[in-house]
Amino acid sequence: MHFLKKIIESPNLEDPAKQHIDVHRHFYRYSKGEFLGPALKISKSNTRITLKGAHEYEDLILEVVVNTLSKEEVEINGILISGNDISDLIKNLGFDWILKKSTGQTKNYKANILSTTNKETLLESIEAFRKTSYYLISFNINPTCRVTTKKRIPQPSKKKAEEDVVNKRIQFCSGVMNNTEHNLRTVLDLVLPDFKSELPEKWKNIIITNNYRITDIILPEDVDNWGLKRILAIRKGKLFRSIDVDKEIIEKQYNFVA
């Protein structure tokens, strides 16, 4: 499950730093204040549905398109970036990627990806890597079934919500699929579970923005290392979530603990 969907469904996560690391890790970098979260655009024509997203939506776009696959095998390429040594997990999923530790100031692990896999394994890997990693992969089966993701994670935006240029941020990843009733339902269920009942019958474009206001940071008392203390700290605040449906705005707010 994508971390934003999990927040919407379970805003008060219990012990998120240990039990819900797939959500918690997306908030490591935030202090108190207001911040831009990820954005995504859905476009619909008579024949295809196109998704374009900012960083932190790449796993959801991948999940959506993979759920529409009918082909048994798919060739994927890209890069996996993890905060932990997950070599055993990679092996258990049936991949032979070599995970290498970085030598820079920021310690992480990277693996170059070039594999042939199947729908079930790909969906399993998306969910497994959400706890520790960024899964930046691409594939191209045909013009109406493909995913494209950049291989370099962008720097977090320092702009305020009113300064945001969404069209620039949503160039990080994209997905294309056939416009069928099943595929459209998959998109709405996974991307817009909280807005789908409010959508008009006919629409062409939907832009989704997610912004945060962090009001409280609870530091762990039993940790002395400041770097680890910051990572384990619990953030409390509000998620401001809005959609622009062909220039009509619908907004929702969620209190969250992550």
Secondary structure as the mmCIF struct_conf table of DSSP 4:
data_model
#
loop_
_struct_conf.conf_type_id
_struct_conf.id
_struct_conf.beg_label_comp_id
_struct_conf.beg_label_asym_id
_struct_conf.beg_label_seq_id
_struct_conf.end_label_comp_id
_struct_conf.end_label_asym_id
_struct_conf.end_label_seq_id
HELX_RH_AL_P HELX_RH_AL_P1 PHE A 3 GLU A 9
BEND BEND1 PRO A 11 PRO A 11
STRN STRN1 ASN A 12 ASN A 12
BEND BEND2 GLU A 14 ASP A 15
HELX_RH_AL_P HELX_RH_AL_P2 PRO A 16 GLN A 19
HELX_RH_AL_P HELX_RH_AL_P3 ILE A 21 HIS A 24
HELX_RH_3T_P HELX_RH_3T_P1 ARG A 25 PHE A 27
TURN_TY1_P TURN_TY1_P1 TYR A 28 ARG A 29
BEND BEND3 LYS A 32 LYS A 32
STRN STRN2 GLY A 33 LYS A 44
BEND BEND4 ASN A 46 THR A 47
STRN STRN3 ARG A 48 GLY A 53
TURN_TY1_P TURN_TY1_P2 HIS A 55 GLU A 56
HELX_RH_AL_P HELX_RH_AL_P4 GLU A 58 ASN A 67
TURN_TY1_P TURN_TY1_P3 THR A 68 THR A 68
BEND BEND5 LYS A 71 GLU A 72
STRN STRN4 GLU A 73 SER A 82
BEND BEND6 GLY A 83 ASN A 84
HELX_RH_AL_P HELX_RH_AL_P5 SER A 87 ASN A 92
TURN_TY1_P TURN_TY1_P4 LEU A 93 GLY A 94
HELX_LH_PP_P HELX_LH_PP_P1 TRP A 97 LEU A 99
STRN STRN5 LYS A 100 LYS A 101
BEND BEND7 GLY A 104 THR A 106
STRN STRN6 TYR A 109 ASN A 118
HELX_RH_AL_P HELX_RH_AL_P6 LYS A 119 PHE A 129
TURN_TY1_P TURN_TY1_P5 ARG A 130 THR A 132
STRN STRN7 SER A 133 ASN A 142
TURN_TY1_P TURN_TY1_P6 PRO A 143 THR A 144
STRN STRN8 CYS A 145 THR A 149
BEND BEND8 LYS A 151 ARG A 152
HELX_LH_PP_P HELX_LH_PP_P2 ILE A 153 SER A 157
HELX_RH_3T_P HELX_RH_3T_P2 ALA A 161 GLU A 163
HELX_RH_AL_P HELX_RH_AL_P7 VAL A 166 ARG A 169
TURN_TY1_P TURN_TY1_P7 ILE A 170 GLN A 171
BEND BEND9 PHE A 172 PHE A 172
STRN STRN9 CYS A 173 ASN A 178
HELX_RH_AL_P HELX_RH_AL_P8 GLU A 181 VAL A 191
TURN_TY1_P TURN_TY1_P8 PRO A 193 PHE A 195
HELX_RH_3T_P HELX_RH_3T_P3 LYS A 196 GLU A 198
BEND BEND10 LEU A 199 LEU A 199
BEND BEND11 GLU A 201 LYS A 202
BEND BEND12 LYS A 204 LYS A 204
STRN STRN10 ASN A 205 ILE A 218
TURN_TY1_P TURN_TY1_P9 GLU A 221 ASP A 222
HELX_RH_AL_P HELX_RH_AL_P9 TRP A 226 LEU A 232
HELX_LH_PP_P HELX_LH_PP_P3 ALA A 233 ALA A 233
STRN STRN11 ILE A 234 VAL A 245
TURN_TY1_P TURN_TY1_P10 ASP A 246 LYS A 247
STRN STRN12 GLU A 248 VAL A 257
#
